[in-house]
């Protein structure tokens, strides 16, 4: 709890945002709660599962689980939360099951469901963490976190979470428990459904394309454009995009690079440009990150958990961590630690050297890495979604 209070204090500039958020949620949820009493015997709301992830993208574990359910278990009454403005909306199976985020229907689903499933820690609620305020008045439910990716750092405010967590490795338990998660029986050791979407495209990677994906920093999320432009983050990654040594390495090895910001930084995407024909700068919403992970042969990142997706697919990774001290004391305050399944670079020249090595080895990983990956993950068999579904169905509210 002290860690959570400390985190909110560091982010105190966002207090007005949180206050507006909780007031809006409680007001709307109270209205939906009264309306729900007349619906509790209605079979259209019986045994309801609600699944969500990001409001504007269907490409993660939630989408994978939803697709599996509607294709294989039509007896399950399921809803999937996604904005109609999402480019993925038109391609979703069974559009009659899609719920608009924050809508009246979303609030009713949150109140009446028996399974609240999300890639976030708060389930599929429109109130996110504040949903706990209304939980005593709702239908009893199992709350499940599918995770956006494999946990590899400390987890903020997980001490407030009482639901179940889908995991892929034993190391995740260590991070969750060290961060304050109390339920030792709360882990569902099934593997992340998102991995099944990756393995279904295995073998399609191009040996001429590298994905570059830095993660976000919470202390920059609400900066003005001018403030962001003078940040170390912008200077370093803009410098990468304009680095002659990177350009030469890509040209020398006939490689292309796809640079994609984290979605939380999409408002700053117009600031990032490259003068190299070898580097394509993609806005976070312009393409599916899932497809890029499958299509690209290697990854350059700082701390993104995407590196574990690449490890799962036996693709090489290089880490460029120029602000590690601050990141591991403020963004993830669990202390500095090195990640597995990758090499480290301290300069653009060292990244360029790694590009040369990848080209020479055709992006192969060594035997030690292969063994380490097999030991790290519970499963690499393409059946994570099946196991997750069975485990969630067996939960009692």
N, C-alpha and C positions, 0 to 999 in steps of 0.2 A: 504493500500500500504506500509506503514511503517513497518508493521508486516512481509510482504513478503520480503522486503529488508533486514530486520533484520535476517530472516531465511536464506536467501542466504549468508549473511555475516558469519553467524555461520558455514555454510557448504562451506566456501570458498575453502577448499581443493579440492572440486569437480568442481571448475570453469573450468579446462581444459576439463572435461567430458562434461559439459554443452555446451562449445564452439564447440567441435567436433560434438555433437548431433545436435545443431541448424544448423551448416554449412551443415552437411549431409542431414538433412531434407529439408532445403531450396533449395539445389542443385537438389535433386531428385524431390521435389514437383514442381519446376519450369519446369523441363522436362515433368513431367506428365501433368502439366497444359496446355502446348502447344499441347500435344497429345490429350487432352480431348476435344478440340474444335470440332474435326471431329466426336466425339462420342455423342455429346449432343442431337442429334436428333435420335440416335439409340435406338430402343425400348428395347434392352437388358439392357440399363442403366436407363430406365425410372422409376420414382417413387421408387428409390432404398433405402432400409434400410440396414445399416451396423451395426452389433452388435459385440462387443468385450469385453473381460475381461483380464485375464492373458493369455499370449501367449501360454503357455504350459499346460493349464488345463481347461477342460470344466466341471465345477461343481458348478457354481455360478448363479447369477440372469440372466446373459447374456445367458448362456446355457439354462436355464429354459424358457426364453422368445423365443429364437430361436426355440427350440423344439415345443413350443406351436404354433408358427406361421406356421411352415412347416406342422404340423399335422392338423391344423384347418383353416388356411387361405392361401391356395395355390395361391390366387390371389396377394399376397404380394411378390414383388421382393426383396428377402432378401439375405444377405451374412453374414457369421459368420467367424470371424478372429481366426485362431488357427494353430499352428505349426504342420506340418506333423510328427514331432518327438514326439509329445505328445502321451502318452499312451491312451488318450481318443479319439484320432483321428479316429481310426477304427470303433468305436461304434457310431459315430455321424450320425444322419439321413441326407439324401440328401447330400452326400459328394461333389456333383458338386457345392454346394453353399459355400464351405469352401475356405477361402482366406488365403494364407501364409502371416504371419506378415512381414511387411517391403518390401513386393514384389511390382513389378510394378503395379500389379492388385490392391493391397491394396491402393497405392497412388491414382490410378484412382477412386476407390470406394470412397475414402475420398473426392475427388474433386466433384464427380458427384452425390453423395447420397443426399436425401432430409431428411433422418433421420440418425443421427450419435449417436449411443447409446452405452454406455459403463458403466462398474462398476467403472470407474475412472471419474474424473472431466473434462477431456478433450475430451470426446466422443471417437469415434472409430478411431481417427487419428493416423497414424504412427509417427507423430511429437509431440504427447502428448501436453504439454502446449504451445509449440512453434507453434502449428497449427493456433493460432490466427494471426500470421504474414501473413498467406496466405488466411485467411478466406474471405477478401474482393474480391478475385479473383475466388472464388469457386461458385458453384451453391448454392442458398439460401437453408438453412437446419435448422431443429430443432435439437439441441444438448441436449441429455438427459443423466444424470448420474443415473444409477440404484443402485449405492452403493454396496460395498462389504459386508457391515453389517450395523446394526443400529448405527447411529452416537451418541456417548456418551461422546465426548471430543471436544475441540476446533479443527477447521479444517484449516490447513495451506493453504495458497494461494487461498482460496475460493473467496476472493475479486476480483480475476481476472475472475471468472467464470460468464458467462451471460446466461447459459442454464437453463434447468429444472432439478429438483432433485426429485427422487422418495423417499418418506419417509413412515415410519410406525407409527410414534407417534408425538405428539405435542412437546415433549421435543427436538426433532431434530431441529425444527425451531429455538429454542432458541440458540443452539450451532452454527448453520449456520449464523444466523443474528449477533450474538456476534462476530463471526470470520470475518465478513465483507461482507457477501452475501447480495446484495442489492435488489434482486427481491422478493417482498412479494407475487407476483402472480406466482412465479416459482416453487412452491412445488406441486408435484403430490401425493395426499394422498391416495395411493392405497395399501400400504403394499409391502414388497420386494418379488419379484418372487421366490427368493431362499427358502423362507419359505415353498412354496408348495412342493418342493423336499423333505423337512424334514417331512412334515405331511404325505406324501405318504408312508413313511416308519414307521410311528408312531406305537408303540406297539411292535417293533422288538428289543427294547433295552435289553441288557443283564444286569441282576442285579449283575453280577460278573465282570463288567468292568468299569473302570474310565478313562476318557480322561484327559490328562495333556498337556496343550498347552499355554506356555508363548508367549507373543508377542515380536516384535523386538524393538530395540532402534536405532534411526537414527545415533547416535554418534558411533555405533559399526559396521555399515554396511560395511565399507571399511578398517577395522582393519586387520592387519596380524594375522596369526594363533597365534603367540606368544603374541601379544598384546591382542587378544581376551581371551586367556587362563588366563590372570591375571586380567581380568575385574570382577567386582562384580557380573555381570549377570552370567558369567560362573561359578564362585565359588558357587553361591547360587543354581543354578539349577543342577549343577553337584553334589553338596552336597545333594540335594534332592534325586537324583538317587542312591546315595550310603548310604543314611541315614538308620541306623539300626532300628530306631523307625518307619520309614515309612515301611520298609520291614516287621517288626513284625506286624504292623497293617494290612497290606495286607494279610499276612499269617494267622493271627488270624481270619480274617473275610472271608477267602477264596475268595479274590478279586484279580483281575488283573488290571494293569494300562498300558495305551498306551501313551507314551510320544512322542509328535510331536512338532518340532520346527516350528516357522513361516517360510514361504517359502523364505523370504528375508535373512534368516540365513542358508540356505541350504548348503552353502560352508563351514560352521563350523560343520555340523552334525556329521562328523567322530570323533569329540572330545567328544561327549556325549555317555557314556556307563553306563551300570548298571550291578552289580554283583548279582542281584536278579532274580530268575526265575519268579517272579511275575510282573516284569516290562519289557515291550517291548519298545525299542527305535526305532522309525520309522523315516526314512528320510522323509522330507516334500514331496517328489515326489513319495514315495513308495505306497501310498494309498490315497484314496479319503477322504479328511477331511469331506466332506458331509456325507459319509457313517459312519465315526467314530462318528459324532454328533448324528446320528440316532441310532447307535449300543450301544453307551456307556450310562450308567445310571446317570452319574454325571460328573462334570468338576472341575478341579483345574487349575487356571490361575493367572496371575498377573493383566493385563489390557485388554486382548483380547476381542473384541466385540463379539466373539463367545459365551460369557456368555449370551448374549441376545437371541441367538438361543436356548440355553438350557432353558432359562426362557420361551421362546415361547412354548417349548415342556413340560413345567412344570417339569423340572429336576433340582436338586439342584446344587449349585455352591459354591466354597470357593475361596477367593482371598488371594494370598500371595504376598504382595507389599513391598518389602524390599528397594526399591529406589524411593518411591513415590515423595519425594521432588524434585529430579532431573527430574523425568519423567514429572511431571506437571509444570515444569518451562522451560524445554528444548524440550522434545519430543512433548508434547501438552501444549503449554504455556498459558493455560487458568486458571491456579490455581487449587489447590488440591480440589477434591470433591469425596465423596464416591459414589460407584455404588449401585444400588438397586438389589434386587433379589439374594442375596447371603450373606454368612458369611465371616468373615475376620479372618485370622490366622497370627500370628507374628513369628511363629517358626514351625519347623518340628513336634514337639510334638503336637501343636495345630491342625495341619493338620491331624495327626494320630488320634487325638480325634474325628475329624469330620468324618473320615472314619468309626470309630466305630459307631457313631450316624447314619450314612447313612445305615450301615448294619443292625442296630437294627430296623430302620424304613422302610427298604426296599426301600430307596431312595425317599420316599414320601415328598412332600413339604406341608407346613402348609396352612391352609385356608386363612390366611392373604396374603401369597404370591400369591395364586391363584387369589384372588380378585385384588391384585396389578397388576398382569400380564394382566388381562382382562381390567383394566382401562388404562394401559399403551399403549397397541397396538390398532390401529384402528380396525384391523380385525384379527381373528384367524380361518378363515373358509376355507382355501385352495383355495381361488379364487383370490389371489393377482396377479397372472400372467394375468388373464383375465382382471382385472381392469387396470393393467399397460398398456396392449396392447391397450385397448380402449382409455385410456388417451393420450397415445403417438400418436395414429392414429389421434386423434382430434386436435393435435397441428398444427399450421400454421407456416411455416418457416419465 
